[in-house]
Amino acid sequence: MSSAGFTSPFGANSNPFGSNRVDTGAMHRVIEEDENDIVTSPTTPNFGSGAAFRGPFGADSAYDPPTAGLRSPPPNPEGYPHQYNFARRTSVSAESLKPVADTYDNWTPPSHPKSPEQLERLKHAIGGNFLFSHLDDEQSAQILGALVEKPIPTKGIKVIIQGDAGDFFYVVEEGSFDVYVNPTGALQVGPDGKGQLVGKIEAGGSFGELALMYGAPRAATVISAEPHCTLWALDRVTFRRILMESTFARRRMYESFLEEVPLLSSLTPYERSKIADALESQKFPPGHTIIREGDPGHSFFLLESGEAVAYRKGNETPVKHYKKGDFFGELALLNDAPRAASVVSQTEVKVATLGKSAFQRLLGPVEGIMRRTKYVGVKSGVEEMDPLQVS
Amino acid sequence: MDNGEAPLDLASRKLTLSDFQKVRTLGTGTFARVVLVRPAHGTEEDRSRVYALKMLRKTEVIKLKQLDHVRHERRILSDVSGHPFITNFVASFSDHDFLYLLLDYIPGGELFTYLRKYRRFDEDMARFYAAEIVLVLEYLHEQQGGIAYRDMKPENLLLDAEGHIKLVDFGFAKRLGNNDDEHAVETYTLCGTPEYLAPEVIHNKGHTTAVDWWALGILIYEFLTGYPPFWHQNPIEIYKQIVEKPVVFPHDPPISPAAQDIIRQLCTVDRSRRLGNISGGAARVKAHPFFNGVDWDATIQQRQRGPIIPPVRYPGDAQCFDIYPEEDATRDEYTDDMAARYDDYFTDF
């Protein structure tokens, strides 16, 4: 049965108070229309515009709020953010993404070759952008590889159209582009349909970044301003997938490393996952002293890649070798005793590290975790395995 | 239509739209519409009842790639139903074009409406609502095995006739599990409301139930000031602020040190420091000085009425809800092709 057969006994829009608040429907339309305001945002807040802000109740309401006299708040309320929009906010959502390991399909990030100069320019172009600035080296390299060249041969080509769904982010490699905004929120037909020229984007600039988050309608129309322009394009699913896959893989790796730490063997998988979430990655060159014998111990380390060795004072022969998946310094989680050995990187190493304070913030004192019943016979294991144990 | 005395069996999965009479629309979203309905037949008692019927148009669900989300919504709603601060799930059914969720009708309207009407809440009011929300989050996160709600905002909080909170719209809720099976405890799909998104969602770092604690901080801020801490006309600028800027408080109205502190602790970018996510979970939130004086047993038992008593004159009174257009703008056909491809996804309804 379709909704056509679904009629209201009182007729559409029936309102016992017969108010004109039906006008406010404009405030509650779908995402697309709300988002159209993105750049132009000519919408001064509807707040105070009478009908839109009459409150929910008719005059016969028994309701007598403290601010009853305030039928319509001032049009420019002091203290509110400039042009704050008081309307209902619409939820947003991207397409659901599941990591490869979950779905068993095959996915590798696309890679389009670029010259070293092109890579340098691209790095510079996206380096300051908050959507890229937090990426690690591997993620950055994959993102840069995934950007695909898009030649724009002639002047006047509309690369993105205001109001259309956006799926791509663009970096300008060569040429320039004009940005137009139509106050209606979408490109219209006719000579003035693209609206007003509000800006120009030159080589090294970029546009359309909201499309990297979710499929919002474009806030402007962007048109090539000269012939022979070149763009680099990146689509949302590729971008989000690169970030997701590497984060997912790293977290599962941390969790599997953590499973091997006897001191933490009684953690539930959920707790391990919380710890994995809080681990911080650090890189060190070969020959770097990661922890020094005699120093107070504050954090523990997992070796993500590379190799390291432990030395004790007065002994030039390493007392232990560490490789990927090994850990050291975990007794720091237990007490502040000085480090019983130094650990030095032999190759370039990547470690994941967690401080005692972060551990305790997340899971409480380690002693409590050790006291769990599952923690049996582990203490001797730590002593055997870890040269950093104070003897 | 049958006006016989046979009782209406809501537990039956054979409900159809013709079992209900539409009163009016209570709210609209991108692919859903919530309408106030009465049973069209059954005993006199049946017919005196009212419900909220959420109608999800299949074509829009598919177009907006929300298949997983509507399935989670149906599952989770029925799992969490019965909590005092969560809207009660009654039944679900479907027809050729729509999926339906039949819910208890909550007559007080959205907390959003009252917040905008009052401009802001004083700290006692904010504390009352925040306390009820803390108990909902404690329940979802800790007693329901890790359900992340993911869309906390005043628009999704209704008031019942006594002025208590009811959390509605579980469209983005997701059971993250506790990792005892093979599944990850974190999830990666960006969803929520721009002003309320946690930094880890924006950065696609994988997110957990910790996003709800972030959103609670934003919510308390908005209660106390009338607007969220991060705002701009351009959503990208909101996201930039969320990941880069600290929460700052206005001079007017003055926000108490305890309120500022709980907001800062909830809106902490580093999840290993975020209140609610750190050791102790919700208990630590409840112990924060902002909640000093809250009787948590009295709160869960709803021993006190809320600070706002909605002007509800009779059980089916809808005057607390805004008026919406009764017709959908779009009406794409749900074709046989689509039915063949997608109907398997909807079998839970």
HADDOCK unambig.tbl for C-alpha pairs under 7 A between the chains (distance, minus, plus):
assign (segid A and resid 1 and name CA) (segid B and resid 95 and name CA) 6.32 0.50 0.50
assign (segid A and resid 1 and name CA) (segid B and resid 96 and name CA) 6.74 0.50 0.50
assign (segid A and resid 2 and name CA) (segid B and resid 97 and name CA) 6.53 0.50 0.50
assign (segid A and resid 6 and name CA) (segid B and resid 22 and name CA) 6.58 0.50 0.50
assign (segid A and resid 7 and name CA) (segid B and resid 22 and name CA) 6.26 0.50 0.50
assign (segid A and resid 8 and name CA) (segid B and resid 21 and name CA) 6.85 0.50 0.50
assign (segid A and resid 8 and name CA) (segid B and resid 22 and name CA) 4.89 0.50 0.50
assign (segid A and resid 8 and name CA) (segid B and resid 23 and name CA) 5.25 0.50 0.50
assign (segid A and resid 8 and name CA) (segid B and resid 24 and name CA) 6.46 0.50 0.50
assign (segid A and resid 9 and name CA) (segid B and resid 23 and name CA) 6.39 0.50 0.50
assign (segid A and resid 10 and name CA) (segid B and resid 23 and name CA) 7.00 0.50 0.50
assign (segid A and resid 12 and name CA) (segid B and resid 326 and name CA) 5.66 0.50 0.50
assign (segid A and resid 13 and name CA) (segid B and resid 323 and name CA) 6.49 0.50 0.50
assign (segid A and resid 13 and name CA) (segid B and resid 324 and name CA) 6.72 0.50 0.50
assign (segid A and resid 13 and name CA) (segid B and resid 325 and name CA) 6.28 0.50 0.50
assign (segid A and resid 13 and name CA) (segid B and resid 326 and name CA) 6.29 0.50 0.50
assign (segid A and resid 21 and name CA) (segid B and resid 323 and name CA) 6.63 0.50 0.50
assign (segid A and resid 22 and name CA) (segid B and resid 323 and name CA) 5.41 0.50 0.50
assign (segid A and resid 22 and name CA) (segid B and resid 324 and name CA) 6.31 0.50 0.50
assign (segid A and resid 25 and name CA) (segid B and resid 324 and name CA) 5.48 0.50 0.50
assign (segid A and resid 25 and name CA) (segid B and resid 325 and name CA) 6.60 0.50 0.50
assign (segid A and resid 30 and name CA) (segid B and resid 29 and name CA) 6.09 0.50 0.50
assign (segid A and resid 30 and name CA) (segid B and resid 30 and name CA) 4.88 0.50 0.50
assign (segid A and resid 31 and name CA) (segid B and resid 30 and name CA) 6.45 0.50 0.50
assign (segid A and resid 38 and name CA) (segid B and resid 233 and name CA) 5.82 0.50 0.50
assign (segid A and resid 38 and name CA) (segid B and resid 234 and name CA) 4.52 0.50 0.50
assign (segid A and resid 38 and name CA) (segid B and resid 235 and name CA) 6.69 0.50 0.50
assign (segid A and resid 39 and name CA) (segid B and resid 234 and name CA) 5.83 0.50 0.50
assign (segid A and resid 41 and name CA) (segid B and resid 233 and name CA) 6.10 0.50 0.50
assign (segid A and resid 55 and name CA) (segid B and resid 113 and name CA) 6.88 0.50 0.50
assign (segid A and resid 55 and name CA) (segid B and resid 117 and name CA) 5.69 0.50 0.50
assign (segid A and resid 56 and name CA) (segid B and resid 113 and name CA) 6.90 0.50 0.50
assign (segid A and resid 56 and name CA) (segid B and resid 319 and name CA) 6.78 0.50 0.50
assign (segid A and resid 56 and name CA) (segid B and resid 320 and name CA) 5.29 0.50 0.50
assign (segid A and resid 56 and name CA) (segid B and resid 321 and name CA) 6.33 0.50 0.50
assign (segid A and resid 56 and name CA) (segid B and resid 322 and name CA) 6.20 0.50 0.50
assign (segid A and resid 57 and name CA) (segid B and resid 319 and name CA) 6.32 0.50 0.50
assign (segid A and resid 57 and name CA) (segid B and resid 320 and name CA) 6.31 0.50 0.50
assign (segid A and resid 61 and name CA) (segid B and resid 311 and name CA) 6.57 0.50 0.50
assign (segid A and resid 62 and name CA) (segid B and resid 311 and name CA) 6.30 0.50 0.50
assign (segid A and resid 63 and name CA) (segid B and resid 311 and name CA) 5.57 0.50 0.50
assign (segid A and resid 67 and name CA) (segid B and resid 118 and name CA) 6.26 0.50 0.50
assign (segid A and resid 88 and name CA) (segid B and resid 155 and name CA) 6.80 0.50 0.50
assign (segid A and resid 89 and name CA) (segid B and resid 193 and name CA) 6.92 0.50 0.50
assign (segid A and resid 90 and name CA) (segid B and resid 193 and name CA) 6.39 0.50 0.50
assign (segid A and resid 91 and name CA) (segid B and resid 192 and name CA) 5.34 0.50 0.50
assign (segid A and resid 91 and name CA) (segid B and resid 193 and name CA) 4.41 0.50 0.50
assign (segid A and resid 92 and name CA) (segid B and resid 191 and name CA) 5.57 0.50 0.50
assign (segid A and resid 92 and name CA) (segid B and resid 192 and name CA) 5.61 0.50 0.50
assign (segid A and resid 92 and name CA) (segid B and resid 193 and name CA) 5.76 0.50 0.50
assign (segid A and resid 93 and name CA) (segid B and resid 190 and name CA) 5.62 0.50 0.50
assign (segid A and resid 93 and name CA) (segid B and resid 191 and name CA) 4.09 0.50 0.50
assign (segid A and resid 93 and name CA) (segid B and resid 192 and name CA) 6.51 0.50 0.50
assign (segid A and resid 94 and name CA) (segid B and resid 189 and name CA) 6.34 0.50 0.50
assign (segid A and resid 94 and name CA) (segid B and resid 190 and name CA) 5.34 0.50 0.50
assign (segid A and resid 94 and name CA) (segid B and resid 191 and name CA) 6.34 0.50 0.50
assign (segid A and resid 95 and name CA) (segid B and resid 65 and name CA) 5.53 0.50 0.50
assign (segid A and resid 95 and name CA) (segid B and resid 189 and name CA) 6.80 0.50 0.50
assign (segid A and resid 96 and name CA) (segid B and resid 189 and name CA) 4.95 0.50 0.50
assign (segid A and resid 97 and name CA) (segid B and resid 188 and name CA) 6.34 0.50 0.50
assign (segid A and resid 97 and name CA) (segid B and resid 189 and name CA) 5.58 0.50 0.50
assign (segid A and resid 130 and name CA) (segid B and resid 240 and name CA) 6.33 0.50 0.50
assign (segid A and resid 131 and name CA) (segid B and resid 203 and name CA) 6.57 0.50 0.50
assign (segid A and resid 210 and name CA) (segid B and resid 236 and name CA) 6.16 0.50 0.50
assign (segid A and resid 240 and name CA) (segid B and resid 204 and name CA) 6.84 0.50 0.50
assign (segid A and resid 243 and name CA) (segid B and resid 204 and name CA) 6.58 0.50 0.50
assign (segid A and resid 244 and name CA) (segid B and resid 188 and name CA) 6.70 0.50 0.50
assign (segid A and resid 244 and name CA) (segid B and resid 204 and name CA) 6.58 0.50 0.50
assign (segid A and resid 244 and name CA) (segid B and resid 205 and name CA) 6.85 0.50 0.50
assign (segid A and resid 247 and name CA) (segid B and resid 205 and name CA) 6.41 0.50 0.50
assign (segid A and resid 269 and name CA) (segid B and resid 179 and name CA) 5.67 0.50 0.50
assign (segid A and resid 269 and name CA) (segid B and resid 180 and name CA) 6.23 0.50 0.50
assign (segid A and resid 270 and name CA) (segid B and resid 178 and name CA) 5.15 0.50 0.50
assign (segid A and resid 270 and name CA) (segid B and resid 179 and name CA) 5.52 0.50 0.50
assign (segid A and resid 278 and name CA) (segid B and resid 272 and name CA) 5.78 0.50 0.50
assign (segid A and resid 358 and name CA) (segid B and resid 272 and name CA) 6.26 0.50 0.50
assign (segid A and resid 361 and name CA) (segid B and resid 272 and name CA) 6.83 0.50 0.50
assign (segid A and resid 361 and name CA) (segid B and resid 273 and name CA) 6.79 0.50 0.50
assign (segid A and resid 361 and name CA) (segid B and resid 278 and name CA) 5.55 0.50 0.50
assign (segid A and resid 361 and name CA) (segid B and resid 279 and name CA) 5.54 0.50 0.50
assign (segid A and resid 362 and name CA) (segid B and resid 272 and name CA) 6.07 0.50 0.50
assign (segid A and resid 362 and name CA) (segid B and resid 278 and name CA) 4.40 0.50 0.50
assign (segid A and resid 362 and name CA) (segid B and resid 279 and name CA) 4.45 0.50 0.50
assign (segid A and resid 363 and name CA) (segid B and resid 279 and name CA) 4.79 0.50 0.50
assign (segid A and resid 364 and name CA) (segid B and resid 279 and name CA) 5.61 0.50 0.50
